[in-house]
């Protein structure tokens, strides 16, 4: 259970980092995609980062056992 929670939290860190960078871009350039589009992309980033961190954690765990 802890591994799943850790993966979801790493996904959240990735999604929030993306949103911070996107908002910074919007502030500097005064243009950019809509808020709904950014939220959609952030959800995709969350999913990909969560799956990626879970896969990486399992591979590292397997490597430690060998």
PDBQT receptor file of N, H, CA, C and O in Angstrom, charges set to zero:
ATOM      1  N   UNK A   1       0.819  -1.201   0.000  1.00  0.00    +0.000 N 
ATOM      2  CA  UNK A   1       0.000   0.000   0.000  1.00  0.00    +0.000 C 
ATOM      3  C   UNK A   1       0.856   1.255   0.000  1.00  0.00    +0.000 C 
ATOM      4  O   UNK A   1       0.514   2.243  -0.650  1.00  0.00    +0.000 OA
ATOM      5  N   UNK A   2       1.955   1.222   0.718  1.00  0.00    +0.000 N 
ATOM      6  H   UNK A   2       2.232   0.419   1.247  1.00  0.00    +0.000 HD
ATOM      7  CA  UNK A   2       2.816   2.397   0.782  1.00  0.00    +0.000 C 
ATOM      8  C   UNK A   2       3.400   2.716  -0.585  1.00  0.00    +0.000 C 
ATOM      9  O   UNK A   2       3.521   3.888  -0.942  1.00  0.00    +0.000 OA
ATOM     10  N   UNK A   3       3.764   1.701  -1.357  1.00  0.00    +0.000 N 
ATOM     11  H   UNK A   3       3.666   0.748  -1.067  1.00  0.00    +0.000 HD
ATOM     12  CA  UNK A   3       4.329   1.933  -2.680  1.00  0.00    +0.000 C 
ATOM     13  C   UNK A   3       3.372   2.646  -3.604  1.00  0.00    +0.000 C 
ATOM     14  O   UNK A   3       3.774   3.522  -4.369  1.00  0.00    +0.000 OA
ATOM     15  N   UNK A   4       2.094   2.270  -3.537  1.00  0.00    +0.000 N 
ATOM     16  H   UNK A   4       1.767   1.558  -2.915  1.00  0.00    +0.000 HD
ATOM     17  CA  UNK A   4       1.084   2.919  -4.374  1.00  0.00    +0.000 C 
ATOM     18  C   UNK A   4       0.897   4.373  -3.964  1.00  0.00    +0.000 C 
ATOM     19  O   UNK A   4       0.788   5.259  -4.812  1.00  0.00    +0.000 OA
ATOM     20  N   UNK A   5       0.862   4.610  -2.655  1.00  0.00    +0.000 N 
ATOM     21  H   UNK A   5       0.951   3.890  -1.967  1.00  0.00    +0.000 HD
ATOM     22  CA  UNK A   5       0.707   5.980  -2.167  1.00  0.00    +0.000 C 
ATOM     23  C   UNK A   5       1.917   6.825  -2.551  1.00  0.00    +0.000 C 
ATOM     24  O   UNK A   5       1.770   7.979  -2.953  1.00  0.00    +0.000 OA
ATOM     25  N   UNK A   6       3.105   6.256  -2.428  1.00  0.00    +0.000 N 
ATOM     26  H   UNK A   6       3.225   5.318  -2.101  1.00  0.00    +0.000 HD
ATOM     27  CA  UNK A   6       4.314   6.976  -2.826  1.00  0.00    +0.000 C 
ATOM     28  C   UNK A   6       4.283   7.337  -4.305  1.00  0.00    +0.000 C 
ATOM     29  O   UNK A   6       4.643   8.452  -4.684  1.00  0.00    +0.000 OA
ATOM     30  N   UNK A   7       3.856   6.400  -5.136  1.00  0.00    +0.000 N 
ATOM     31  H   UNK A   7       3.564   5.494  -4.829  1.00  0.00    +0.000 HD
ATOM     32  CA  UNK A   7       3.797   6.655  -6.575  1.00  0.00    +0.000 C 
ATOM     33  C   UNK A   7       2.798   7.771  -6.884  1.00  0.00    +0.000 C 
ATOM     34  O   UNK A   7       3.074   8.643  -7.708  1.00  0.00    +0.000 OA
ATOM     35  N   UNK A   8       1.631   7.744  -6.219  1.00  0.00    +0.000 N 
ATOM     36  H   UNK A   8       1.407   7.036  -5.550  1.00  0.00    +0.000 HD
ATOM     37  CA  UNK A   8       0.640   8.801  -6.452  1.00  0.00    +0.000 C 
ATOM     38  C   UNK A   8       1.155  10.159  -5.995  1.00  0.00    +0.000 C 
ATOM     39  O   UNK A   8       0.884  11.175  -6.635  1.00  0.00    +0.000 OA
ATOM     40  N   UNK A   9       1.895  10.180  -4.895  1.00  0.00    +0.000 N 
ATOM     41  H   UNK A   9       2.116   9.355  -4.375  1.00  0.00    +0.000 HD
ATOM     42  CA  UNK A   9       2.448  11.448  -4.422  1.00  0.00    +0.000 C 
ATOM     43  C   UNK A   9       3.519  11.979  -5.365  1.00  0.00    +0.000 C 
ATOM     44  O   UNK A   9       3.593  13.186  -5.594  1.00  0.00    +0.000 OA
ATOM     45  N   UNK A  10       4.353  11.095  -5.916  1.00  0.00    +0.000 N 
ATOM     46  H   UNK A  10       4.293  10.114  -5.729  1.00  0.00    +0.000 HD
ATOM     47  CA  UNK A  10       5.339  11.550  -6.899  1.00  0.00    +0.000 C 
ATOM     48  C   UNK A  10       4.650  12.069  -8.148  1.00  0.00    +0.000 C 
ATOM     49  O   UNK A  10       5.110  13.030  -8.765  1.00  0.00    +0.000 OA
ATOM     50  N   UNK A  11       3.545  11.434  -8.521  1.00  0.00    +0.000 N 
ATOM     51  H   UNK A  11       3.171  10.654  -8.020  1.00  0.00    +0.000 HD
ATOM     52  CA  UNK A  11       2.765  11.942  -9.642  1.00  0.00    +0.000 C 
ATOM     53  C   UNK A  11       2.211  13.330  -9.359  1.00  0.00    +0.000 C 
ATOM     54  O   UNK A  11       2.200  14.192 -10.238  1.00  0.00    +0.000 OA
ATOM     55  N   UNK A  12       1.752  13.544  -8.133  1.00  0.00    +0.000 N 
ATOM     56  H   UNK A  12       1.760  12.844  -7.419  1.00  0.00    +0.000 HD
ATOM     57  CA  UNK A  12       1.243  14.856  -7.739  1.00  0.00    +0.000 C 
ATOM     58  C   UNK A  12       2.344  15.911  -7.782  1.00  0.00    +0.000 C 
ATOM     59  O   UNK A  12       2.108  17.044  -8.201  1.00  0.00    +0.000 OA
ATOM     60  N   UNK A  13       3.534  15.542  -7.352  1.00  0.00    +0.000 N 
ATOM     61  H   UNK A  13       3.726  14.621  -7.012  1.00  0.00    +0.000 HD
ATOM     62  CA  UNK A  13       4.664  16.467  -7.415  1.00  0.00    +0.000 C 
ATOM     63  C   UNK A  13       4.949  16.845  -8.870  1.00  0.00    +0.000 C 
ATOM     64  O   UNK A  13       5.203  18.012  -9.168  1.00  0.00    +0.000 OA
ATOM     65  N   UNK A  14       4.907  15.881  -9.762  1.00  0.00    +0.000 N 
ATOM     66  H   UNK A  14       4.700  14.933  -9.520  1.00  0.00    +0.000 HD
ATOM     67  CA  UNK A  14       5.123  16.168 -11.176  1.00  0.00    +0.000 C 
ATOM     68  C   UNK A  14       4.049  17.073 -11.754  1.00  0.00    +0.000 C 
ATOM     69  O   UNK A  14       4.353  18.008 -12.495  1.00  0.00    +0.000 OA
ATOM     70  N   UNK A  15       2.790  16.799 -11.415  1.00  0.00    +0.000 N 
ATOM     71  H   UNK A  15       2.544  16.039 -10.813  1.00  0.00    +0.000 HD
ATOM     72  CA  UNK A  15       1.682  17.605 -11.939  1.00  0.00    +0.000 C 
ATOM     73  C   UNK A  15       1.749  19.038 -11.420  1.00  0.00    +0.000 C 
ATOM     74  O   UNK A  15       1.553  19.987 -12.179  1.00  0.00    +0.000 OA
ATOM     75  N   UNK A  16       2.024  19.191 -10.133  1.00  0.00    +0.000 N 
ATOM     76  H   UNK A  16       2.183  18.420  -9.516  1.00  0.00    +0.000 HD
ATOM     77  CA  UNK A  16       2.107  20.543  -9.570  1.00  0.00    +0.000 C 
ATOM     78  C   UNK A  16       3.308  21.304 -10.121  1.00  0.00    +0.000 C 
ATOM     79  O   UNK A  16       3.231  22.514 -10.331  1.00  0.00    +0.000 OA
ATOM     80  N   UNK A  17       4.414  20.608 -10.357  1.00  0.00    +0.000 N 
ATOM     81  H   UNK A  17       4.478  19.625 -10.186  1.00  0.00    +0.000 HD
ATOM     82  CA  UNK A  17       5.581  21.254 -10.961  1.00  0.00    +0.000 C 
ATOM     83  C   UNK A  17       5.259  21.745 -12.374  1.00  0.00    +0.000 C 
ATOM     84  O   UNK A  17       5.651  22.844 -12.765  1.00  0.00    +0.000 OA
ATOM     85  N   UNK A  18       4.542  20.918 -13.126  1.00  0.00    +0.000 N 
ATOM     86  H   UNK A  18       4.224  20.025 -12.808  1.00  0.00    +0.000 HD
ATOM     87  CA  UNK A  18       4.123  21.337 -14.459  1.00  0.00    +0.000 C 
ATOM     88  C   UNK A  18       3.248  22.583 -14.388  1.00  0.00    +0.000 C 
ATOM     89  O   UNK A  18       3.439  23.523 -15.160  1.00  0.00    +0.000 OA
ATOM     90  N   UNK A  19       2.288  22.595 -13.461  1.00  0.00    +0.000 N 
ATOM     91  H   UNK A  19       2.133  21.832 -12.834  1.00  0.00    +0.000 HD
ATOM     92  CA  UNK A  19       1.390  23.743 -13.361  1.00  0.00    +0.000 C 
ATOM     93  C   UNK A  19       2.136  25.018 -12.955  1.00  0.00    +0.000 C 
ATOM     94  O   UNK A  19       1.808  26.103 -13.434  1.00  0.00    +0.000 OA
ATOM     95  N   UNK A  20       3.119  24.895 -12.090  1.00  0.00    +0.000 N 
ATOM     96  H   UNK A  20       3.386  24.014 -11.701  1.00  0.00    +0.000 HD
ATOM     97  CA  UNK A  20       3.914  26.066 -11.692  1.00  0.00    +0.000 C 
ATOM     98  C   UNK A  20       4.681  26.607 -12.893  1.00  0.00    +0.000 C 
ATOM     99  O   UNK A  20       4.702  27.817 -13.118  1.00  0.00    +0.000 OA
ATOM    100  N   UNK A  21       5.303  25.734 -13.657  1.00  0.00    +0.000 N 
ATOM    101  H   UNK A  21       5.285  24.751 -13.474  1.00  0.00    +0.000 HD
ATOM    102  CA  UNK A  21       6.042  26.176 -14.846  1.00  0.00    +0.000 C 
ATOM    103  C   UNK A  21       5.109  26.789 -15.889  1.00  0.00    +0.000 C 
ATOM    104  O   UNK A  21       5.451  27.791 -16.516  1.00  0.00    +0.000 OA
ATOM    105  N   UNK A  22       3.939  26.194 -16.074  1.00  0.00    +0.000 N 
ATOM    106  H   UNK A  22       3.661  25.380 -15.564  1.00  0.00    +0.000 HD
ATOM    107  CA  UNK A  22       2.990  26.726 -17.051  1.00  0.00    +0.000 C 
ATOM    108  C   UNK A  22       2.476  28.100 -16.627  1.00  0.00    +0.000 C 
ATOM    109  O   UNK A  22       2.338  28.991 -17.465  1.00  0.00    +0.000 OA
ATOM    110  N   UNK A  23       2.195  28.278 -15.357  1.00  0.00    +0.000 N 
ATOM    111  H   UNK A  23       2.307  27.554 -14.676  1.00  0.00    +0.000 HD
ATOM    112  CA  UNK A  23       1.727  29.583 -14.884  1.00  0.00    +0.000 C 
ATOM    113  C   UNK A  23       2.838  30.626 -14.995  1.00  0.00    +0.000 C 
ATOM    114  O   UNK A  23       2.572  31.783 -15.322  1.00  0.00    +0.000 OA
ATOM    115  N   UNK A  24       4.061  30.228 -14.728  1.00  0.00    +0.000 N 
ATOM    116  H   UNK A  24       4.277  29.289 -14.463  1.00  0.00    +0.000 HD
ATOM    117  CA  UNK A  24       5.191  31.143 -14.908  1.00  0.00    +0.000 C 
ATOM    118  C   UNK A  24       5.313  31.585 -16.351  1.00  0.00    +0.000 C 
ATOM    119  O   UNK A  24       5.564  32.758 -16.627  1.00  0.00    +0.000 OA
ATOM    120  N   UNK A  25       5.137  30.653 -17.272  1.00  0.00    +0.000 N 
ATOM    121  H   UNK A  25       4.933  29.700 -17.048  1.00  0.00    +0.000 HD
ATOM    122  CA  UNK A  25       5.179  30.987 -18.691  1.00  0.00    +0.000 C 
ATOM    123  C   UNK A  25       4.064  31.968 -19.050  1.00  0.00    +0.000 C 
ATOM    124  O   UNK A  25       4.280  32.933 -19.784  1.00  0.00    +0.000 OA
ATOM    125  N   UNK A  26       2.868  31.705 -18.519  1.00  0.00    +0.000 N 
ATOM    126  H   UNK A  26       2.692  30.922 -17.923  1.00  0.00    +0.000 HD
ATOM    127  CA  UNK A  26       1.736  32.599 -18.803  1.00  0.00    +0.000 C 
ATOM    128  C   UNK A  26       1.968  33.996 -18.236  1.00  0.00    +0.000 C 
ATOM    129  O   UNK A  26       1.571  34.986 -18.850  1.00  0.00    +0.000 OA
ATOM    130  N   UNK A  27       2.599  34.083 -17.081  1.00  0.00    +0.000 N 
ATOM    131  H   UNK A  27       2.921  33.278 -16.582  1.00  0.00    +0.000 HD
ATOM    132  CA  UNK A  27       2.874  35.395 -16.493  1.00  0.00    +0.000 C 
ATOM    133  C   UNK A  27       3.910  36.177 -17.287  1.00  0.00    +0.000 C 
ATOM    134  O   UNK A  27       3.771  37.384 -17.484  1.00  0.00    +0.000 OA
ATOM    135  N   UNK A  28       4.946  35.486 -17.741  1.00  0.00    +0.000 N 
ATOM    136  H   UNK A  28       5.059  34.505 -17.581  1.00  0.00    +0.000 HD
ATOM    137  CA  UNK A  28       6.032  36.159 -18.453  1.00  0.00    +0.000 C 
ATOM    138  C   UNK A  28       5.605  36.566 -19.864  1.00  0.00    +0.000 C 
ATOM    139  O   UNK A  28       5.898  37.678 -20.302  1.00  0.00    +0.000 OA
ATOM    140  N   UNK A  29       4.918  35.677 -20.573  1.00  0.00    +0.000 N 
ATOM    141  H   UNK A  29       4.679  34.774 -20.217  1.00  0.00    +0.000 HD
ATOM    142  CA  UNK A  29       4.593  35.952 -21.970  1.00  0.00    +0.000 C 
ATOM    143  C   UNK A  29       3.210  36.558 -22.168  1.00  0.00    +0.000 C 
ATOM    144  O   UNK A  29       2.902  37.040 -23.259  1.00  0.00    +0.000 OA
ATOM    145  N   UNK A  30       2.386  36.543 -21.156  1.00  0.00    +0.000 N 
ATOM    146  H   UNK A  30       2.635  36.152 -20.271  1.00  0.00    +0.000 HD
ATOM    147  CA  UNK A  30       1.020  37.072 -21.232  1.00  0.00    +0.000 C 
ATOM    148  C   UNK A  30       0.190  36.336 -22.282  1.00  0.00    +0.000 C 
ATOM    149  O   UNK A  30      -0.716  36.917 -22.880  1.00  0.00    +0.000 OA
ATOM    150  N   UNK A  31       0.495  35.072 -22.503  1.00  0.00    +0.000 N 
ATOM    151  H   UNK A  31       1.230  34.600 -22.017  1.00  0.00    +0.000 HD
ATOM    152  CA  UNK A  31      -0.259  34.225 -23.420  1.00  0.00    +0.000 C 
ATOM    153  C   UNK A  31      -0.080  32.780 -22.988  1.00  0.00    +0.000 C 
ATOM    154  O   UNK A  31       0.722  32.485 -22.102  1.00  0.00    +0.000 OA
ATOM    155  N   UNK A  32      -0.804  31.910 -23.594  1.00  0.00    +0.000 N 
ATOM    156  H   UNK A  32      -1.455  32.150 -24.314  1.00  0.00    +0.000 HD
ATOM    157  CA  UNK A  32      -0.666  30.503 -23.286  1.00  0.00    +0.000 C 
ATOM    158  C   UNK A  32      -1.998  29.791 -23.380  1.00  0.00    +0.000 C 
ATOM    159  O   UNK A  32      -3.027  30.409 -23.651  1.00  0.00    +0.000 OA
ATOM    160  N   UNK A  33      -1.974  28.486 -23.156  1.00  0.00    +0.000 N 
ATOM    161  H   UNK A  33      -1.138  27.984 -22.936  1.00  0.00    +0.000 HD
ATOM    162  CA  UNK A  33      -3.208  27.709 -23.275  1.00  0.00    +0.000 C 
ATOM    163  C   UNK A  33      -4.196  28.045 -22.158  1.00  0.00    +0.000 C 
ATOM    164  O   UNK A  33      -3.846  28.689 -21.169  1.00  0.00    +0.000 OA
ATOM    165  N   UNK A  34      -5.426  27.597 -22.338  1.00  0.00    +0.000 N 
ATOM    166  H   UNK A  34      -5.711  27.074 -23.141  1.00  0.00    +0.000 HD
ATOM    167  CA  UNK A  34      -6.465  27.872 -21.352  1.00  0.00    +0.000 C 
ATOM    168  C   UNK A  34      -6.208  27.084 -20.065  1.00  0.00    +0.000 C 
ATOM    169  O   UNK A  34      -5.435  26.126 -20.040  1.00  0.00    +0.000 OA
ATOM    170  N   UNK A  35      -6.872  27.512 -19.019  1.00  0.00    +0.000 N 
ATOM    171  H   UNK A  35      -7.500  28.290 -19.039  1.00  0.00    +0.000 HD
ATOM    172  CA  UNK A  35      -6.720  26.853 -17.726  1.00  0.00    +0.000 C 
ATOM    173  C   UNK A  35      -7.194  25.402 -17.793  1.00  0.00    +0.000 C 
ATOM    174  O   UNK A  35      -6.572  24.516 -17.206  1.00  0.00    +0.000 OA
ATOM    175  N   UNK A  36      -8.292  25.160 -18.504  1.00  0.00    +0.000 N 
ATOM    176  H   UNK A  36      -8.797  25.879 -18.981  1.00  0.00    +0.000 HD
ATOM    177  CA  UNK A  36      -8.804  23.788 -18.614  1.00  0.00    +0.000 C 
ATOM    178  C   UNK A  36      -7.826  22.882 -19.349  1.00  0.00    +0.000 C 
ATOM    179  O   UNK A  36      -7.670  21.714 -18.993  1.00  0.00    +0.000 OA
ATOM    180  N   UNK A  37      -7.173  23.413 -20.365  1.00  0.00    +0.000 N 
ATOM    181  H   UNK A  37      -7.300  24.362 -20.654  1.00  0.00    +0.000 HD
ATOM    182  CA  UNK A  37      -6.189  22.611 -21.093  1.00  0.00    +0.000 C 
ATOM    183  C   UNK A  37      -4.997  22.290 -20.190  1.00  0.00    +0.000 C 
ATOM    184  O   UNK A  37      -4.487  21.170 -20.198  1.00  0.00    +0.000 OA
ATOM    185  N   UNK A  38      -4.565  23.274 -19.418  1.00  0.00    +0.000 N 
ATOM    186  H   UNK A  38      -4.980  24.183 -19.411  1.00  0.00    +0.000 HD
ATOM    187  CA  UNK A  38      -3.454  23.034 -18.494  1.00  0.00    +0.000 C 
ATOM    188  C   UNK A  38      -3.821  21.984 -17.449  1.00  0.00    +0.000 C 
ATOM    189  O   UNK A  38      -2.993  21.142 -17.102  1.00  0.00    +0.000 OA
ATOM    190  N   UNK A  39      -5.043  22.028 -16.950  1.00  0.00    +0.000 N 
ATOM    191  H   UNK A  39      -5.716  22.712 -17.232  1.00  0.00    +0.000 HD
ATOM    192  CA  UNK A  39      -5.475  21.024 -15.979  1.00  0.00    +0.000 C 
ATOM    193  C   UNK A  39      -5.534  19.632 -16.605  1.00  0.00    +0.000 C 
ATOM    194  O   UNK A  39      -5.191  18.641 -15.960  1.00  0.00    +0.000 OA
ATOM    195  N   UNK A  40      -5.967  19.562 -17.850  1.00  0.00    +0.000 N 
ATOM    196  H   UNK A  40      -6.246  20.367 -18.374  1.00  0.00    +0.000 HD
ATOM    197  CA  UNK A  40      -5.984  18.273 -18.548  1.00  0.00    +0.000 C 
ATOM    198  C   UNK A  40      -4.586  17.706 -18.730  1.00  0.00    +0.000 C 
ATOM    199  O   UNK A  40      -4.354  16.517 -18.506  1.00  0.00    +0.000 OA
ATOM    200  N   UNK A  41      -3.668  18.551 -19.131  1.00  0.00    +0.000 N 
ATOM    201  H   UNK A  41      -3.856  19.516 -19.313  1.00  0.00    +0.000 HD
ATOM    202  CA  UNK A  41      -2.283  18.101 -19.294  1.00  0.00    +0.000 C 
ATOM    203  C   UNK A  41      -1.699  17.716 -17.943  1.00  0.00    +0.000 C 
ATOM    204  O   UNK A  41      -0.940  16.751 -17.856  1.00  0.00    +0.000 OA
ATOM    205  N   UNK A  42      -2.036  18.450 -16.889  1.00  0.00    +0.000 N 
ATOM    206  H   UNK A  42      -2.652  19.234 -16.960  1.00  0.00    +0.000 HD
ATOM    207  CA  UNK A  42      -1.542  18.122 -15.551  1.00  0.00    +0.000 C 
ATOM    208  C   UNK A  42      -2.041  16.751 -15.101  1.00  0.00    +0.000 C 
ATOM    209  O   UNK A  42      -1.309  16.018 -14.436  1.00  0.00    +0.000 OA
ATOM    210  N   UNK A  43      -3.278  16.394 -15.456  1.00  0.00    +0.000 N 
ATOM    211  H   UNK A  43      -3.872  16.990 -15.997  1.00  0.00    +0.000 HD
ATOM    212  CA  UNK A  43      -3.787  15.059 -15.119  1.00  0.00    +0.000 C 
ATOM    213  C   UNK A  43      -3.010  13.971 -15.854  1.00  0.00    +0.000 C 
ATOM    214  O   UNK A  43      -2.723  12.911 -15.297  1.00  0.00    +0.000 OA
ATOM    215  N   UNK A  44      -2.676  14.248 -17.109  1.00  0.00    +0.000 N 
ATOM    216  H   UNK A  44      -2.909  15.109 -17.562  1.00  0.00    +0.000 HD
ATOM    217  CA  UNK A  44      -1.874  13.278 -17.872  1.00  0.00    +0.000 C 
ATOM    218  C   UNK A  44      -0.478  13.158 -17.252  1.00  0.00    +0.000 C 
ATOM    219  O   UNK A  44       0.051  12.055 -17.119  1.00  0.00    +0.000 OA
ATOM    220  N   UNK A  45       0.111  14.288 -16.877  1.00  0.00    +0.000 N 
ATOM    221  H   UNK A  45      -0.320  15.184 -16.985  1.00  0.00    +0.000 HD
ATOM    222  CA  UNK A  45       1.434  14.269 -16.237  1.00  0.00    +0.000 C 
ATOM    223  C   UNK A  45       1.359  13.481 -14.933  1.00  0.00    +0.000 C 
ATOM    224  O   UNK A  45       2.251  12.688 -14.633  1.00  0.00    +0.000 OA
ATOM    225  N   UNK A  46       0.297  13.697 -14.160  1.00  0.00    +0.000 N 
ATOM    226  H   UNK A  46      -0.428  14.341 -14.404  1.00  0.00    +0.000 HD
ATOM    227  CA  UNK A  46       0.122  12.967 -12.902  1.00  0.00    +0.000 C 
ATOM    228  C   UNK A  46       0.085  11.456 -13.156  1.00  0.00    +0.000 C 
ATOM    229  O   UNK A  46       0.757  10.693 -12.461  1.00  0.00    +0.000 OA
ATOM    230  N   UNK A  47      -0.694  11.026 -14.148  1.00  0.00    +0.000 N 
ATOM    231  H   UNK A  47      -1.240  11.645 -14.712  1.00  0.00    +0.000 HD
ATOM    232  CA  UNK A  47      -0.814   9.597 -14.434  1.00  0.00    +0.000 C 
ATOM    233  C   UNK A  47       0.521   9.004 -14.891  1.00  0.00    +0.000 C 
ATOM    234  O   UNK A  47       0.934   7.946 -14.417  1.00  0.00    +0.000 OA
ATOM    235  N   UNK A  48       1.185   9.692 -15.812  1.00  0.00    +0.000 N 
ATOM    236  H   UNK A  48       0.850  10.551 -16.198  1.00  0.00    +0.000 HD
ATOM    237  CA  UNK A  48       2.449   9.171 -16.352  1.00  0.00    +0.000 C 
ATOM    238  C   UNK A  48       3.531   9.141 -15.274  1.00  0.00    +0.000 C 
ATOM    239  O   UNK A  48       4.287   8.175 -15.180  1.00  0.00    +0.000 OA
ATOM    240  N   UNK A  49       3.607  10.196 -14.460  1.00  0.00    +0.000 N 
ATOM    241  H   UNK A  49       2.993  10.981 -14.536  1.00  0.00    +0.000 HD
ATOM    242  CA  UNK A  49       4.619  10.231 -13.402  1.00  0.00    +0.000 C 
ATOM    243  C   UNK A  49       4.333   9.183 -12.336  1.00  0.00    +0.000 C 
ATOM    244  O   UNK A  49       5.265   8.595 -11.788  1.00  0.00    +0.000 OA
ATOM    245  N   UNK A  50       3.067   8.940 -12.035  1.00  0.00    +0.000 N 
ATOM    246  H   UNK A  50       2.310   9.418 -12.480  1.00  0.00    +0.000 HD
ATOM    247  CA  UNK A  50       2.721   7.920 -11.037  1.00  0.00    +0.000 C 
ATOM    248  C   UNK A  50       3.107   6.528 -11.526  1.00  0.00    +0.000 C 
ATOM    249  O   UNK A  50       3.726   5.755 -10.795  1.00  0.00    +0.000 OA
ATOM    250  N   UNK A  51       2.738   6.217 -12.761  1.00  0.00    +0.000 N 
ATOM    251  H   UNK A  51       2.235   6.845 -13.354  1.00  0.00    +0.000 HD
ATOM    252  CA  UNK A  51       3.086   4.902 -13.310  1.00  0.00    +0.000 C 
ATOM    253  C   UNK A  51       4.595   4.763 -13.439  1.00  0.00    +0.000 C 
ATOM    254  O   UNK A  51       5.158   3.719 -13.110  1.00  0.00    +0.000 OA
ATOM    255  N   UNK A  52       5.249   5.812 -13.917  1.00  0.00    +0.000 N 
ATOM    256  H   UNK A  52       4.793   6.661 -14.184  1.00  0.00    +0.000 HD
ATOM    257  CA  UNK A  52       6.707   5.760 -14.070  1.00  0.00    +0.000 C 
ATOM    258  C   UNK A  52       7.427   5.567 -12.748  1.00  0.00    +0.000 C 
ATOM    259  O   UNK A  52       8.392   4.805 -12.676  1.00  0.00    +0.000 OA
ATOM    260  N   UNK A  53       6.975   6.242 -11.705  1.00  0.00    +0.000 N 
ATOM    261  H   UNK A  53       6.191   6.860 -11.764  1.00  0.00    +0.000 HD
ATOM    262  CA  UNK A  53       7.644   6.083 -10.412  1.00  0.00    +0.000 C 
ATOM    263  C   UNK A  53       7.377   4.708  -9.825  1.00  0.00    +0.000 C 
ATOM    264  O   UNK A  53       8.252   4.141  -9.170  1.00  0.00    +0.000 OA
ATOM    265  N   UNK A  54       6.181   4.156 -10.045  1.00  0.00    +0.000 N 
ATOM    266  H   UNK A  54       5.471   4.617 -10.577  1.00  0.00    +0.000 HD
ATOM    267  CA  UNK A  54       5.887   2.810  -9.548  1.00  0.00    +0.000 C 
ATOM    268  C   UNK A  54       6.751   1.766 -10.257  1.00  0.00    +0.000 C 
ATOM    269  O   UNK A  54       7.275   0.850  -9.624  1.00  0.00    +0.000 OA
ATOM    270  N   UNK A  55       6.893   1.912 -11.568  1.00  0.00    +0.000 N 
ATOM    271  H   UNK A  55       6.467   2.657 -12.082  1.00  0.00    +0.000 HD
ATOM    272  CA  UNK A  55       7.714   0.973 -12.337  1.00  0.00    +0.000 C 
ATOM    273  C   UNK A  55       9.175   1.083 -11.924  1.00  0.00    +0.000 C 
ATOM    274  O   UNK A  55       9.850   0.071 -11.733  1.00  0.00    +0.000 OA
ATOM    275  N   UNK A  56       9.655   2.297 -11.788  1.00  0.00    +0.000 N 
ATOM    276  H   UNK A  56       9.106   3.119 -11.943  1.00  0.00    +0.000 HD
ATOM    277  CA  UNK A  56      11.048   2.492 -11.386  1.00  0.00    +0.000 C 
ATOM    278  C   UNK A  56      11.306   1.945  -9.989  1.00  0.00    +0.000 C 
ATOM    279  O   UNK A  56      12.346   1.334  -9.744  1.00  0.00    +0.000 OA
ATOM    280  N   UNK A  57      10.371   2.158  -9.075  1.00  0.00    +0.000 N 
ATOM    281  H   UNK A  57       9.526   2.654  -9.274  1.00  0.00    +0.000 HD
ATOM    282  CA  UNK A  57      10.538   1.651  -7.715  1.00  0.00    +0.000 C 
ATOM    283  C   UNK A  57      10.575   0.125  -7.689  1.00  0.00    +0.000 C 
ATOM    284  O   UNK A  57      11.370  -0.464  -6.956  1.00  0.00    +0.000 OA
ATOM    285  N   UNK A  58       9.724  -0.512  -8.480  1.00  0.00    +0.000 N 
ATOM    286  H   UNK A  58       9.079  -0.034  -9.076  1.00  0.00    +0.000 HD
ATOM    287  CA  UNK A  58       9.728  -1.976  -8.494  1.00  0.00    +0.000 C 
ATOM    288  C   UNK A  58      11.013  -2.520  -9.122  1.00  0.00    +0.000 C 
ATOM    289  O   UNK A  58      11.542  -3.535  -8.670  1.00  0.00    +0.000 OA
ATOM    290  N   UNK A  59      11.514  -1.846 -10.161  1.00  0.00    +0.000 N 
ATOM    291  H   UNK A  59      11.083  -1.021 -10.527  1.00  0.00    +0.000 HD
ATOM    292  CA  UNK A  59      12.770  -2.299 -10.773  1.00  0.00    +0.000 C 
ATOM    293  C   UNK A  59      13.944  -2.136  -9.822  1.00  0.00    +0.000 C 
ATOM    294  O   UNK A  59      14.809  -3.007  -9.738  1.00  0.00    +0.000 OA
ATOM    295  N   UNK A  60      13.972  -1.009  -9.099  1.00  0.00    +0.000 N 
ATOM    296  H   UNK A  60      13.269  -0.301  -9.167  1.00  0.00    +0.000 HD
ATOM    297  CA  UNK A  60      15.051  -0.806  -8.130  1.00  0.00    +0.000 C 
ATOM    298  C   UNK A  60      14.959  -1.807  -6.983  1.00  0.00    +0.000 C 
ATOM    299  O   UNK A  60      15.978  -2.287  -6.486  1.00  0.00    +0.000 OA
ATOM    300  N   UNK A  61      13.734  -2.119  -6.567  1.00  0.00    +0.000 N 
ATOM    301  H   UNK A  61      12.906  -1.730  -6.971  1.00  0.00    +0.000 HD
ATOM    302  CA  UNK A  61      13.547  -3.099  -5.497  1.00  0.00    +0.000 C 
ATOM    303  C   UNK A  61      14.010  -4.484  -5.935  1.00  0.00    +0.000 C 
ATOM    304  O   UNK A  61      14.648  -5.203  -5.166  1.00  0.00    +0.000 OA
ATOM    305  N   UNK A  62      13.686  -4.857  -7.180  1.00  0.00    +0.000 N 
ATOM    306  H   UNK A  62      13.168  -4.273  -7.805  1.00  0.00    +0.000 HD
ATOM    307  CA  UNK A  62      14.148  -6.149  -7.711  1.00  0.00    +0.000 C 
ATOM    308  C   UNK A  62      15.663  -6.194  -7.810  1.00  0.00    +0.000 C 
ATOM    309  O   UNK A  62      16.275  -7.227  -7.537  1.00  0.00    +0.000 OA
ATOM    310  N   UNK A  63      16.272  -5.077  -8.199  1.00  0.00    +0.000 N 
ATOM    311  H   UNK A  63      15.775  -4.238  -8.421  1.00  0.00    +0.000 HD
ATOM    312  CA  UNK A  63      17.721  -5.028  -8.348  1.00  0.00    +0.000 C 
ATOM    313  C   UNK A  63      18.418  -5.178  -6.994  1.00  0.00    +0.000 C 
ATOM    314  O   UNK A  63      19.486  -5.784  -6.909  1.00  0.00    +0.000 OA
ATOM    315  N   UNK A  64      17.819  -4.634  -5.947  1.00  0.00    +0.000 N 
ATOM    316  H   UNK A  64      16.951  -4.142  -6.016  1.00  0.00    +0.000 HD
ATOM    317  CA  UNK A  64      18.404  -4.742  -4.604  1.00  0.00    +0.000 C 
ATOM    318  C   UNK A  64      18.360  -6.158  -4.077  1.00  0.00    +0.000 C 
ATOM    319  O   UNK A  64      19.241  -6.570  -3.322  1.00  0.00    +0.000 OA
ATOM    320  N   UNK A  65      17.335  -6.915  -4.471  1.00  0.00    +0.000 N 
ATOM    321  H   UNK A  65      16.620  -6.581  -5.085  1.00  0.00    +0.000 HD
ATOM    322  CA  UNK A  65      17.197  -8.305  -3.995  1.00  0.00    +0.000 C 
ATOM    323  C   UNK A  65      18.205  -9.241  -4.631  1.00  0.00    +0.000 C 
ATOM    324  O   UNK A  65      18.562 -10.259  -4.038  1.00  0.00    +0.000 OA
ATOM    325  N   UNK A  66      18.667  -8.915  -5.821  1.00  0.00    +0.000 N 
ATOM    326  H   UNK A  66      18.377  -8.088  -6.303  1.00  0.00    +0.000 HD
ATOM    327  CA  UNK A  66      19.576  -9.823  -6.554  1.00  0.00    +0.000 C 
ATOM    328  C   UNK A  66      20.965  -9.761  -6.000  1.00  0.00    +0.000 C 
ATOM    329  O   UNK A  66      21.856 -10.454  -6.490  1.00  0.00    +0.000 OA
TER     330      UNK A  66
